Amino acid sequence: MKRLIVNADDFGRHELINKAVEQAVEKGILRSATLMPGAKAFDSAVEIGKRHPQLGVGIHFTLVNGYPVLPPSEIPSLVTEEGVFVDDHTAFVKKLVSGHVNMQEVRAELSAQLRKMQNTGLNLTHVDSHQHMHTLPGVINVVLDLAKEAGIKAVRIPKAPLFSGEFGGIGQLIGRVGLGTLAMIAGGKAKSRNIASPDYFAGIVAGEAVSEDNLLGVIKSLKPGTTEVMMHPGTDNKKLIPDTGWDHDFEAEFAAMISPAVMELIEAKKVEITNFRSLGTEN
């Protein structure tokens, strides 16, 4: 059996991302999304999740490039003077390795994010994180502890092929090797706690869009087992790029999710479209 989980990250970050998620569930192959607890469009994302029970909703733990749930005064090592998280994974990793991240504050903030998600009444399917921060040493232990305590039975392990998508040079390769190493360690820890993960991860970790051609290629090369494809759909690049500060082709990913060619290939290859809930039932 070949199973495919297409996951929409950053659910709740923007109303145009929420719009894409809902339409991709109704018209395409999207059956999984992870919701950012501190995001500005959180409430409407929750309503979309409730309207579409076929959409498995997980938690997109956030420690960078977003907004905390706790008051900034309670987590000073995690926020800037403006009370928001640091800009990106590089800034956070520098703080972490230099000893300037208080892990008790990490646990407190992620616990608050999880409580906010639990209070929605949604049955959470899995955990992952914005910019893969859950794979970092120390952070992964907190995330797996919280998942286990909450009865969440699956986690993303972002071990992508080194040369998937367009090759962006040696810097990209080093980044993928680093993430792959962290993911391998995180996967071992998850397995030891009986927390499931997909067999394969096909998301493009460097931020390039997963176009229709990319997705067709993934489907053609699927191996037996479950493969997750990480995607970031949206409906209007001209609005989303400045609003998110990310030069990403949201529209291309949305188009891939609702592509007739993609759906035809999935049917021809007898691929099962699913979400992380199917992994949780295996434990």
N, C-alpha and C positions, 0 to 999 in steps of 0.2 A: 504494500500500500504506500502510495506517495501522497503526503499531506503537505499543504501549503498554508502558512499563516502570513497574511499580509497585515502588518501592523502600522497604524497611523500614529506616529509620535506627535507630541506637542498639542494634543487635543486640549481645548480650552484656552490656548494661548491667544487666539484671535477669532473673532466671529466668522471671518472668511475661511479659516481652517475648519471651524465647526461646520460651516455650510458644506465644505468639500467632503468632510467625513460623512455627514448624513446622506448626501447624494451618492457617495461611493458605496454606502451600504444598500441604498435603495436600487441603484442602477448597475452596480458592479460587484467586485469580488471582495470588498473590504468587510471583514468580520472581527477585527480586533483593533483596539486603540488604547493608548495610555494617556491618562488625564493628568495635567499639571495642577497640583493642589493650590498653588498660589497665583494661578493665572487669572487674567482680567475677565476672560469669557468662561470662567469655571461653571457658573450656574446654568448657562444655556447648554453647555456640553453635558452636564448631568441630565438635563431634560431630554436631550437627544439619546443618551444611553438608555433612559427609561422608556422612550418611545420605541426603541429598536432592541428588543431582548436578544436578537440574533447577534448583536454586537457585543463581544466580550470586552469589558473595560477593565484595564489594569491601572496601576499607579505609576506615574512618571516622576519618581523622586527627583527633586530639584535642589541643587546646591550651587549652581552657577547660572548666569544669564537669565535671572528671573527674580521673583519676589518671595520672601519668606512668609510663612504662616504665623510664626511667633513674632511678638514685638521685637524689633531690632535690638533693643536694649538688653534682651535676654540671651542674645547670640552674637556678641560683639566680634568674635573671631571669624564669623562667617559673612559679615556684611561690610559694605563700604560706609563712608560718612553719610551717604544719601539713604542708607537703610535698605539697600538692595544687595543681592549677591554679586560677587565679582563677575567680570565680563565673560570669562570662558574657562575651559578646562586647564589651559596653560597657567593662568593666574592662580587657580585653585591648587594645582599640583605644586607650584612654587611655594605657596603658603604651607601646604601639608608637609612637604619634605623639609622645610626650614623650622618646623615645630610650632607654627603660628596658627594651627587649627586645633581648637579644643574639641576632642572627640565626644565629650559629654554634651557639648552644644550640638554636635552633629546628631547624636541620638535624640536629644530633646526636639530638635527641629523636624527630623524625619518622623518621629513619633507623632508630632502634631499634624504633619501632613497626612499621615495614615489615618489618624482619628477623623480629620476633616473628610476624607474619602469614605470612611466607614459610616459616618453620620448621614451620607447621602442615601443609604439603603441599597446602593449598588453592590452586587456580589462580585467582588474583585477577583479577576482571573489570574493576575500575575504582577510581578514587579519588574521595572527597569528604571532607567534614569536619564535625565537630560545630559547629553554629551558623555554618557557612559561612566559617570562618576561613581556608580555603585560597584565598579570593578576595582576601585583603588584599595590598597591595603588599609585595614581598619574600617573603612566605610563598608566594605562587603560584609564584614562580620555584623555590623549594626543592621544592615538591610536584611540579611538572612535571619537574624534574631527576630526582627519585626515581622517578617513574612511568616515565620514559624508560629509566633505567638498569635498572629491573626488568622491562621489556618489557610494562608495563601500558598498554593502548592506548586507554583511555577515561577521561573525567573529567566530573563534574557541573559544569554551568554554570547556576547558579540565577537565570536571568533570567525572573522571573515577571511576569505581567500586573499592572499597578499596582493594579487594582481587583478582583482575584480574591478570592472569599470575602466575609465581612462587612467593611464599611468601618469601620476603627477610628480614624478621625480624622486630623488633619494630621500627627501624630507618626508614625503608621504609614506614611502616604504618603511622608514624607521618608525614612524608613528604607528603603522599597522603592525609591525613586529612587536612594539611595546604593548599595544592594546591586545594583541593576540596572546602575549604572555600573561597579562593580567587576567584575560578572559579564561585562559586555561586553568589558572590557579583558582579563580572564582568558581568555575565549573566543578572543580574537585571538591571545594567546600560545600557547594550546593548539593552535590551528590551525597556527600557524607551525612547531610541533614535530611536526606530523602525529599529534596525539593527538585522538581523536574525542570528540564529545559529542552528546547528543540534539538534535534540531532545536528542541524546545520543552520548557519546564519549567512544570509546572502545580502544583507544591507550593505550599502556602499558607505564605508565609515568616514570617508574624507569629506562628505557633504555634497558630492555631485548628485544630481537628480537621477532617480531610477526611471528612465524613459520607457516608452512602450517597447522599444527594441531590447533594452536591458532586461525588462521583465519577461519578454518572450524567450530570451536566452536562458534565463534562470529556469523557466518552466521546462524548456527542452532538455536541460541537463540535470533535472531533479533526480536525486537518488532515493531509494526506498527509505522511508522514515519521514520525519517532519522537518521542514525547512521554514525558517522565519525570514521574511523580507521586511526590513525596516524602511518605512517611507514617511514623507512629510508633505501631504497634499494640501493644496489651497486653491482658491478660485480666481485670484486676481493678483498677479505678480506686481503690478504697478503700485498697488496699495500695500501688499504684504512685505515687499522687500524693504521699503523705508520704515514701515511700522515695526518690523522685527529686527532691523539692522543686519539682515542676512541676505546676501545676494544668491538666492536659491530659486530654482525653477519649480515652484510649487505647482504651477499649472500642468507641467509635463507629468508630474507624478499623479496628479488627479486624473489626467487623461489616460494614463496607463491603467489605472484602477477600473475605469469604465470602458476600456477598449473592447470592441467586439472581437478583434483578432485575438486578444488575450483570453477572453472567455471561450472562444471557439477552440483554442489550443488546449485549454484546461479540460474541456469536455472530451476532446479527441484523445488526450493522454490519460483520461480517467483519473485526474487529480482531485483529491478531496480538499475543498476549501474549508478551513476550520479556524479556531482560535485557541488560546492557551488553556481554555477549560478542558479540552480533550486531553491535554497532557496531565492535568491534575487528577483525572479519573484513573490514570494508570498507576498511581501510587496507592 
